[in-house]
């Protein structure tokens, strides 16, 4: 009998011990001499070195391989504002992925504060502990303000994964899908359902890659974001266009691309039928997408469709990029994660999907054959090549763009 999924999830987090992560020592602790070096009196020596030169912390402590995964729990997955403590299982899970995929250590920090300035001040005060900050599950528009403030005041990478992680993976997959459909991003008509953190960041990145502002329509709960609306915050206002289209149905007529970052079943069969020939659909609502892939393919045999789910081809998963972006940034002690580094990650992901798939990947995913095409536009999550391809591309981009503080990667990704 199949185990109840709710009970299975709760048991997984409860047994044999509570939670998913722990802190373990990485130096010898077997003798009195070991302990004297680990703590007093030996610990005084690196303390004095760091006091003289803060950069010495990267040599004598875990700072250079430690990320703070930080939230206030105001936008937990698809569950909404359930508070800081309720977000802890998600943040611990993020820690598992960082360690598993990129060998990066994590402290998860849940800050019980919805005040923007209070949250920012708290992160700044604890930032010396970390080599980088991964912001997570913070609602819009506060997430934009918080990230911008921290980026300005800290000299370590600050990355809001819900924005930029989504944007990077979507962009990589979309470039490949458009190429397969013989379409050019500079001419593609793109419609977003959802204008929150992920939607705004993705639209910005696609425009950097060549999408034309006049060809991008953003649709929120009210409708199309157009210049006559008076209810727009500054982040949405940047995407307001002159158009007579008012609804998602209007927007999708002859559209080449649909990017759903909204909710279940938003994309109706009639909407899909109205799209241009060879449409590309990214239905990323989880766990129920804006349209199910099997239904979409019944309606449009010429479609390329991606979702956020692992049980369908073309999974758009932030874990394809965030561990490796931080891996590359930490390896060269980058002071930030800039646009050059994000674009490098996009192209590394895009290009990796076009390379021959190793036999070990076919076995892991139980495929007899897997190659670049309509059902393989992004690498798989367990592809071990991601670490070298993406991290090294990001590290090189950091060096070229002046964000790096050392000139070569400190860690091999073989």
C-alpha positions as a printed Julia matrix, in Angstrom:
414×3 Matrix{Float64}:
  0.0    0.0     0.0
  1.27   3.46   -0.94
  2.15   5.6     2.06
  0.02   8.68    2.71
  2.06  11.61    1.25
  1.29  13.93    4.18
  2.42  11.36    6.73
  5.45  10.51    4.6
  6.53  14.15    4.54
  6.02  14.6     8.27
  7.81  11.34    9.09
 10.73  12.32    6.85
 11.17  15.53    8.83
 10.67  13.82   12.22
 12.67  10.57   12.16
 15.19   9.39   13.16
 15.9   12.91   14.47
 14.07  16.18   13.88
 15.02  18.39   10.94
 17.28  17.92    7.9
 20.64  19.54    8.71
 23.25  19.56   11.48
 26.62  21.12   12.27
 29.59  18.74   12.44
 33.28  19.43   13.18
 35.72  19.11   10.29
 38.99  19.15   12.26
 40.52  16.57   14.6
 39.05  16.56   18.14
 40.49  13.28   19.46
 43.13  14.54   21.89
 43.66  17.23   24.48
 46.08  18.87   22.07
 43.41  18.91   19.35
 40.95  20.62   21.7
 43.59  23.13   22.79
 44.07  24.1    19.14
 40.34  24.08   18.43
 39.45  26.37   21.31
 41.56  27.94   24.02
 44.41  28.75   23.88
 45.02  27.98   20.19
 41.99  29.87   18.91
 43.57  33.15   20.0
 46.06  33.08   17.12
 43.56  33.25   14.22
 41.51  35.76   16.22
 44.5   38.12   16.32
 45.21  37.6    12.62
 41.62  38.4    11.65
 41.59  41.48   13.88
 44.61  42.78   11.93
 43.18  41.85    8.49
 39.54  40.9     8.0
 40.38  39.03    4.8
 42.19  36.48    6.98
 38.74  35.18    8.01
 38.63  33.44    4.64
 41.81  31.56    5.56
 41.12  30.67    9.17
 37.33  30.23    9.37
 34.45  28.73    7.39
 33.3   32.16    6.17
 34.44  31.54    2.59
 32.22  28.47    2.19
 29.26  29.54    4.32
 25.97  30.98    3.05
 23.22  32.52    5.13
 19.82  31.38    3.82
 17.61  34.1     5.25
 13.87  34.78    5.24
 11.03  36.32    7.2
  8.5   33.75    5.95
  6.21  36.21    4.19
  6.01  34.23    0.92
  6.68  30.57    1.68
  6.64  28.47   -1.49
  3.04  28.69   -2.7
  1.7   28.87    0.85
  1.92  32.62    1.48
  2.73  34.46    4.7
  2.87  31.81    7.41
  5.58  33.45    9.47
  9.29  33.07   10.04
  9.24  29.88   12.09
  7.0   28.03    9.63
  9.57  28.73    6.9
 12.34  26.81    8.67
 11.72  23.44    6.93
 12.09  25.2     3.57
 15.29  26.96    4.62
 16.74  23.69    5.96
 15.86  22.07    2.64
 17.71  24.83    0.86
 20.7   24.04    3.04
 20.56  20.4     1.99
 20.59  21.37   -1.69
 23.54  23.75   -1.24
 25.57  21.02    0.44
 24.49  18.16   -1.8
 24.92  19.95   -5.11
 27.75  22.43   -4.53
 29.4   21.44   -1.22
 28.46  24.77    0.36
 27.61  24.99    4.06
 24.53  26.88    5.24
 23.12  28.45    8.36
 19.4   28.97    7.93
 18.22  32.2     9.57
 14.52  32.89   10.11
 14.0   36.52   11.12
 10.71  37.32   12.85
 10.34  40.77   11.33
  8.14  42.08    8.52
  9.45  45.64    8.82
 11.79  46.3     5.9
 14.35  48.39    7.77
 14.33  46.08   10.76
 14.97  43.07    8.53
 17.76  44.84    6.64
 19.43  45.99    9.85
 19.34  42.46   11.27
 20.95  40.94    8.18
 23.66  43.61    8.09
 24.54  42.93   11.72
 24.97  39.18   11.2
 26.55  39.41    7.73
 30.2   39.14    8.93
 29.52  35.44    9.59
 28.91  34.66    5.94
 30.58  34.57    2.54
 27.21  35.29    0.9
 23.51  35.83    1.58
 20.7   33.9    -0.12
 17.36  35.63    0.45
 14.32  33.4     0.21
 10.52  33.44    0.48
 10.1   37.19    1.04
  7.01  38.78   -0.48
  7.03  41.45   -3.18
  7.54  44.37   -3.35
  9.44  44.23   -0.04
 11.89  41.7    -1.49
 13.07  44.2    -4.11
 13.72  46.91   -1.53
 15.46  44.52    0.88
 17.77  43.04   -1.75
 18.7   46.45   -3.15
 19.49  47.82    0.33
 21.65  44.83    1.25
 23.5   44.86   -2.06
 24.42  48.5    -1.5
 25.63  48.01    2.07
 27.36  44.62    1.99
 30.53  43.57    0.22
 29.5   39.93   -0.16
 27.11  38.39   -2.7
 23.4   38.95   -1.97
 21.01  36.95   -4.14
 17.23  36.68   -3.89
 16.68  33.26   -5.41
 12.93  33.65   -5.94
 13.78  36.5    -8.32
 17.05  35.71  -10.0
 17.2   31.93   -9.71
 13.87  31.64  -11.46
 14.86  34.23  -14.06
 18.13  32.5   -14.93
 16.64  29.03  -15.4
 13.63  30.34  -17.34
 15.91  32.38  -19.6
 18.18  29.41  -20.36
 15.26  27.14  -21.16
 13.46  29.77  -23.19
 16.47  30.5   -25.39
 16.71  26.8   -26.19
 12.96  26.41  -26.76
 12.8   29.42  -29.07
 15.74  28.09  -31.04
 14.0   24.73  -31.47
 10.86  26.55  -32.64
 12.93  28.64  -35.08
 12.07  31.87  -33.28
 14.21  34.82  -32.19
 13.85  36.35  -28.73
 14.23  39.79  -30.32
 11.0   39.23  -32.22
  9.09  36.96  -29.84
  5.85  38.21  -28.26
  6.03  37.21  -24.61
  3.2   37.2   -22.07
  3.68  36.84  -18.32
  0.9   35.66  -16.04
  2.16  36.89  -12.69
  4.01  40.11  -11.97
  5.57  39.36   -8.6
  9.23  38.92   -7.71
  9.91  36.12  -10.18
  7.94  37.71  -13.02
  9.61  41.09  -12.72
 13.12  39.64  -12.5
 12.54  37.26  -15.39
 11.15  39.99  -17.63
 14.17  42.19  -16.88
 16.61  39.4   -17.68
 14.85  38.48  -20.93
 15.07  42.1   -22.02
 18.81  42.03  -21.34
 18.94  38.99  -23.62
 17.18  40.81  -26.43
 13.43  40.71  -25.77
 11.87  44.0   -26.88
  9.9   45.9   -24.2
  7.02  46.55  -26.58
  6.72  42.77  -27.14
  6.44  41.93  -23.43
  3.03  42.02  -21.75
  2.77  41.52  -17.99
 -0.57  40.42  -16.55
 -1.36  40.54  -12.82
 -4.57  39.8   -10.89
 -6.19  42.97  -12.26
 -5.23  42.38  -15.88
 -2.68  43.63  -18.4
 -0.2   46.13  -16.99
 -0.75  49.14  -19.25
  0.04  52.83  -19.11
 -3.47  53.93  -18.17
 -3.52  52.0   -14.9
 -3.1   54.03  -11.72
 -2.71  51.16   -9.27
  0.85  50.13  -10.15
  3.86  50.15   -7.83
  7.17  51.35   -9.23
  8.29  47.83  -10.13
  5.19  47.03  -12.17
  5.07  50.51  -13.66
  8.39  49.82  -15.41
  6.56  47.27  -17.58
  3.48  49.33  -18.4
  2.97  49.54  -22.17
  0.58  51.33  -24.49
 -1.97  48.69  -25.51
 -5.7   48.15  -25.84
 -5.36  44.62  -24.49
 -6.79  44.24  -21.02
 -7.12  40.55  -20.15
 -4.85  37.51  -20.29
 -7.06  36.2   -23.09
 -6.46  39.4   -25.07
 -2.73  39.32  -24.39
 -2.24  35.75  -25.61
 -3.72  36.21  -29.08
 -0.8   35.5   -31.48
  1.68  35.4   -28.58
  4.78  33.25  -29.05
  5.55  32.66  -25.38
  3.53  32.22  -22.2
  5.39  32.38  -18.88
  3.16  31.43  -15.98
  4.21  32.42  -12.48
  0.69  32.63  -11.14
 -1.67  29.79  -10.21
 -3.35  26.54  -11.25
 -5.29  26.28  -14.52
 -4.83  29.95  -15.46
 -4.06  29.09  -19.09
 -7.3   27.8   -20.63
 -7.56  25.67  -23.78
 -9.04  28.61  -25.71
 -6.14  30.84  -24.7
 -3.62  28.24  -25.85
 -5.43  27.8   -29.16
 -5.16  31.57  -29.78
 -1.36  31.63  -29.51
  0.92  31.81  -32.54
  2.25  28.77  -34.37
  4.88  26.77  -32.46
  4.18  28.32  -29.06
  6.42  28.01  -26.01
  4.68  27.6   -22.65
  6.36  27.77  -19.26
  3.6   26.78  -16.81
  5.49  27.14  -13.54
  2.8   27.23  -10.87
  3.48  24.45   -8.37
  2.29  21.84   -7.69
 -0.53  22.41  -10.19
  0.67  24.29  -13.31
 -1.27  26.88  -15.27
 -2.07  24.08  -17.73
 -1.18  20.39  -17.51
  1.34  19.28  -20.16
 -0.76  16.36  -21.41
 -3.73  18.66  -22.01
 -1.54  21.29  -23.65
 -0.1   18.74  -26.08
 -3.57  17.49  -26.97
 -4.56  21.04  -27.91
 -1.3   22.04  -29.62
  0.94  19.35  -31.11
  3.44  22.07  -32.05
  4.02  23.21  -28.45
  7.13  23.11  -26.27
  6.07  23.12  -22.64
  7.99  23.31  -19.36
  6.72  23.11  -15.79
  8.16  23.28  -12.28
  7.43  19.6   -11.7
  9.92  16.74  -11.74
  7.42  14.23  -13.15
  7.23  15.96  -16.54
  9.98  16.78  -19.07
 11.61  20.22  -18.96
 11.54  20.93  -15.25
 12.33  24.55  -14.41
 14.04  24.24  -11.04
 15.98  27.02   -9.31
 18.36  24.38   -7.98
 19.81  24.18  -11.48
 21.54  27.47  -10.81
 21.59  28.89   -7.26
 24.09  26.4    -5.73
 26.51  26.86   -8.6
 26.19  30.63   -8.81
 27.22  30.83   -5.16
 29.91  28.19   -5.72
 31.47  30.31   -8.45
 31.05  33.52   -6.46
 32.61  32.06   -3.3
 35.52  30.52   -5.19
 36.73  33.96   -6.29
 35.47  35.8    -3.19
 33.12  37.9    -5.28
 31.77  41.07   -3.7
 28.41  40.68   -5.45
 26.48  38.67   -8.01
 26.19  41.07  -10.92
 24.41  40.97  -14.28
 27.48  39.62  -16.06
 27.58  36.65  -13.69
 23.84  35.98  -14.1
 24.12  36.04  -17.89
 27.09  33.68  -17.7
 24.91  31.26  -15.73
 22.15  31.52  -18.34
 24.46  30.63  -21.19
 26.2   27.86  -19.24
 22.83  26.19  -18.55
 21.65  26.74  -22.11
 24.8   25.25  -23.61
 24.98  22.27  -21.26
 21.54  21.09  -22.42
 22.94  20.84  -25.95
 25.8   18.52  -25.01
 25.56  14.71  -25.17
 23.97  13.27  -22.02
 26.29  10.96  -20.04
 25.25   7.32  -19.58
 25.07   7.77  -15.8
 22.37  10.41  -16.28
 20.31   8.11  -18.51
 20.5    5.44  -15.81
 19.65   7.88  -13.0
 16.53   9.11  -14.81
 15.65   5.75  -16.42
 15.91   7.03  -19.99
 17.13   4.93  -22.9
 17.92   8.08  -24.83
 17.94  11.78  -24.02
 19.1   14.57  -26.29
 18.51  18.24  -26.91
 15.0   18.68  -28.24
 11.41  19.67  -27.36
 11.41  17.48  -24.23
 14.96  18.29  -23.13
 15.64  22.03  -23.09
 17.34  22.18  -19.68
 19.85  19.96  -17.87
 18.56  17.56  -15.23
 18.97  18.42  -11.55
 21.28  15.47  -10.81
 23.64  16.27  -13.7
 27.05  16.42  -12.03
 28.39  18.57  -14.88
 26.36  21.53  -13.59
 28.88  22.19  -10.85
 31.81  22.64  -13.2
 29.96  24.28  -16.1
 27.92  26.86  -14.21
 30.25  27.57  -11.29
 33.28  28.09  -13.51
 31.34  30.3   -15.92
 30.17  32.44  -13.01
 33.66  32.62  -11.48
 35.17  33.72  -14.8
 32.44  36.32  -15.25
 33.15  37.67  -11.77
 36.83  38.06  -12.65
 36.11  39.72  -16.01
 33.55  42.11  -14.51
 35.76  43.14  -11.6
 33.62  41.55   -8.89
 36.26  38.99   -7.85
 38.73  39.49   -5.03
 40.97  36.59   -6.05
 41.93  35.8    -9.62
 41.47  32.04   -9.74
 39.05  29.55   -8.32
 40.07  28.26   -4.91
 38.23  24.96   -5.34
 38.43  22.41   -8.17
 35.14  21.32   -9.72
 36.38  18.14  -11.36
